[in-house]
């Protein structure tokens, strides 16, 4: 509970609003691989990780990830009426969250300007991330997208990821990504072993 209180104090100044959020908030746990397909509300990740993706029934494309101490609204329909486009959520590992249910979002927004502004700020930030992704998808060569993703997500120049997961992250197929990784390896930009990609200095 202390972690949640610190989170609320970091984004709100209105003590009454903070108290109301604590009253309405719920703790939930999800297992690795669980999916969410509808608006759950405002979610704060206590421990774990979630993957935000779009799915047209043929291919899944990752948009961004969220982990400890990050928060978001789980679909655009949580915020704006008449929007039919929603992202999907997959839990990357067992995850504990605290959330304000979607049924309470409108009430809090109408009563507290701070809460309404938070919703709009979240949507603005996430839409910017989606637009960057779409710009990269449209204009950046796939090999560059693959290498940048590896560099952005590596820890100590090492990224644990499968070819299938990498393909989802850059919006391509596993076969094409495997070919590009082989090319990057031949150019001495990376080395590989099963499930691990290392960046060459």
C-alpha positions as CSV (number, residue, x, y, z in Angstrom):
1,X,0.0,0.0,0.0
2,X,2.9,2.4,0.7
3,X,4.1,2.1,-2.8
4,X,0.7,3.0,-4.1
5,X,0.5,6.0,-1.8
6,X,3.9,7.2,-3.0
7,X,2.7,6.8,-6.6
8,X,-0.5,8.8,-6.1
9,X,1.4,11.5,-4.2
10,X,3.8,11.8,-7.1
11,X,1.1,12.6,-9.6
12,X,-1.6,14.4,-7.6
13,X,-1.6,17.3,-5.1
14,X,-5.2,17.1,-4.0
15,X,-5.4,15.1,-0.8
16,X,-9.1,14.4,-1.3
17,X,-8.5,12.9,-4.7
18,X,-5.7,10.7,-3.4
19,X,-8.0,9.4,-0.7
20,X,-10.8,8.7,-3.2
21,X,-8.4,6.8,-5.4
22,X,-7.2,4.7,-2.5
23,X,-10.9,3.9,-1.7
24,X,-11.7,2.8,-5.3
25,X,-8.4,1.1,-6.1
26,X,-8.0,-2.7,-6.2
27,X,-5.0,-5.0,-6.0
28,X,-4.8,-7.8,-8.7
29,X,-2.3,-10.4,-9.8
30,X,-1.9,-11.8,-13.3
31,X,0.0,-14.9,-14.5
32,X,2.6,-14.9,-17.2
33,X,0.9,-15.1,-20.6
34,X,-2.5,-13.7,-19.4
35,X,-4.1,-11.4,-21.9
36,X,-6.5,-8.4,-21.4
37,X,-8.7,-7.4,-24.3
38,X,-10.9,-4.7,-22.8
39,X,-10.5,-1.6,-20.7
40,X,-9.6,-2.5,-17.1
41,X,-8.9,1.1,-16.0
42,X,-5.9,3.0,-14.7
43,X,-3.2,0.4,-13.9
44,X,-0.1,0.9,-11.8
45,X,2.5,-1.9,-12.0
46,X,3.8,-2.8,-8.5
47,X,5.9,-5.7,-9.7
48,X,6.2,-7.4,-13.1
49,X,5.9,-6.4,-16.7
50,X,3.3,-6.1,-19.4
51,X,3.5,-5.9,-23.2
52,X,1.2,-3.6,-25.2
53,X,0.5,-4.9,-28.7
54,X,-1.9,-4.7,-31.7
55,X,-3.3,-7.8,-33.3
56,X,-5.1,-8.1,-36.6
57,X,-5.7,-11.8,-36.3
58,X,-2.8,-12.7,-38.5
59,X,0.1,-10.9,-36.9
60,X,0.9,-9.4,-33.5
61,X,3.0,-6.3,-33.3
62,X,4.4,-5.0,-30.0
63,X,4.1,-1.3,-29.4
64,X,5.7,-0.8,-26.0
65,X,6.4,-2.4,-22.7
66,X,5.7,-1.3,-19.1
67,X,7.4,-2.5,-15.9
68,X,7.7,-1.7,-12.2
69,X,6.4,1.7,-11.1
70,X,5.0,2.6,-14.5
71,X,1.3,3.2,-15.2
72,X,-1.1,3.6,-18.1
73,X,-4.7,3.3,-19.2
74,X,-5.3,-0.1,-20.8
75,X,-7.2,1.2,-23.8
76,X,-8.2,4.4,-25.6
77,X,-11.9,3.7,-24.9
78,X,-11.1,4.2,-21.2
79,X,-10.6,7.9,-22.0
80,X,-12.3,9.0,-25.2
81,X,-15.7,8.1,-26.5
82,X,-16.3,6.7,-30.0
83,X,-12.8,5.3,-30.4
84,X,-12.9,1.7,-31.7
85,X,-9.1,1.2,-31.8
86,X,-7.7,-0.5,-28.8
87,X,-4.4,-2.1,-27.9
88,X,-4.1,-5.5,-26.2
89,X,-2.1,-6.4,-23.2
90,X,-0.1,-9.4,-22.4
91,X,1.6,-10.1,-19.1
92,X,5.3,-10.9,-19.8
93,X,5.7,-12.5,-16.3
94,X,3.7,-12.9,-13.1
95,X,2.6,-9.4,-12.3
96,X,1.1,-7.5,-9.4
97,X,-0.9,-4.4,-10.1
98,X,-3.0,-1.8,-8.5
99,X,-5.8,-0.4,-10.6
100,X,-8.8,2.0,-10.5
101,X,-11.6,0.2,-12.4
102,X,-12.8,1.7,-15.6
103,X,-16.3,2.3,-14.1
104,X,-14.8,4.8,-11.7
105,X,-12.7,6.8,-14.2
106,X,-15.5,9.0,-15.5
107,X,-16.7,9.9,-12.0
108,X,-13.2,10.9,-10.9
109,X,-12.6,12.9,-14.1
110,X,-15.8,14.9,-13.7
111,X,-15.1,15.7,-10.1
112,X,-11.3,16.3,-10.2
113,X,-9.5,18.3,-12.9
114,X,-6.2,16.7,-11.9
115,X,-7.5,13.3,-12.7
116,X,-9.0,14.4,-16.0
117,X,-5.6,15.9,-17.0
118,X,-3.8,12.8,-16.0
119,X,-5.9,10.7,-18.4
120,X,-5.3,13.1,-21.2
121,X,-1.5,13.2,-20.5
122,X,-1.4,9.4,-20.5
123,X,-3.1,9.2,-23.9
124,X,-0.9,12.0,-25.3
125,X,2.2,10.2,-24.3
126,X,1.1,6.8,-25.5
127,X,-0.1,8.1,-28.8
128,X,3.3,9.8,-29.3
129,X,5.0,6.4,-28.7
130,X,2.6,4.8,-31.2
131,X,3.3,7.5,-33.8
132,X,7.0,7.1,-33.4
133,X,6.6,3.3,-33.9
134,X,4.5,3.9,-37.0
135,X,7.0,6.4,-38.4
136,X,9.9,3.9,-37.9
137,X,7.8,1.2,-39.4
138,X,7.1,3.3,-42.5
139,X,10.4,5.0,-43.1
140,X,13.2,3.2,-41.3
141,X,14.9,0.2,-42.9
142,X,14.1,-3.0,-41.1
143,X,17.7,-3.8,-40.4
144,X,18.1,-0.4,-38.7
145,X,14.9,-1.0,-36.6
146,X,16.2,-4.4,-35.5
147,X,19.6,-3.1,-34.5
148,X,18.1,-0.1,-32.7
149,X,15.7,-2.3,-30.8
150,X,18.5,-4.6,-29.7
151,X,20.6,-1.6,-28.5
152,X,17.7,0.1,-26.7
153,X,16.7,-3.0,-24.8
154,X,20.1,-4.7,-24.1
155,X,21.6,-4.9,-20.7
156,X,25.4,-4.9,-20.6
157,X,25.3,-5.2,-24.4
158,X,23.2,-8.4,-24.1
159,X,19.6,-9.1,-25.0
160,X,17.7,-12.3,-24.1
161,X,15.1,-12.6,-26.8
162,X,13.9,-15.2,-29.3
163,X,13.7,-14.4,-33.1
164,X,9.9,-14.6,-32.8
165,X,9.8,-12.1,-30.0
166,X,12.1,-9.8,-31.9
167,X,10.0,-10.1,-35.0
168,X,6.9,-9.0,-33.0
169,X,8.8,-6.1,-31.5
170,X,9.8,-4.7,-34.9
171,X,6.7,-5.6,-36.8
172,X,8.0,-8.3,-39.1
173,X,8.1,-12.0,-39.6
174,X,10.5,-14.4,-37.8
175,X,12.0,-15.6,-41.1
176,X,12.9,-12.1,-42.2
177,X,14.3,-11.1,-38.8
178,X,16.4,-14.3,-38.8
179,X,17.9,-13.3,-42.1
180,X,18.6,-9.8,-40.9
181,X,20.3,-11.1,-37.8
182,X,22.6,-13.2,-39.9
183,X,23.5,-10.2,-41.9
184,X,24.2,-8.1,-38.8
185,X,26.4,-11.0,-37.5
186,X,28.3,-11.1,-40.8
187,X,28.9,-7.4,-40.4
188,X,30.3,-8.0,-36.9
189,X,27.6,-5.8,-35.3
190,X,26.3,-8.7,-33.2
191,X,27.0,-12.2,-32.1
192,X,24.3,-14.8,-31.3
193,X,23.7,-17.9,-29.3
194,X,20.4,-19.6,-28.6
195,X,18.0,-17.0,-27.1
196,X,20.8,-14.4,-26.6
197,X,22.0,-11.5,-28.9
198,X,25.2,-9.6,-28.0
199,X,26.2,-6.3,-29.3
200,X,29.8,-6.0,-30.6
201,X,31.8,-3.1,-29.3
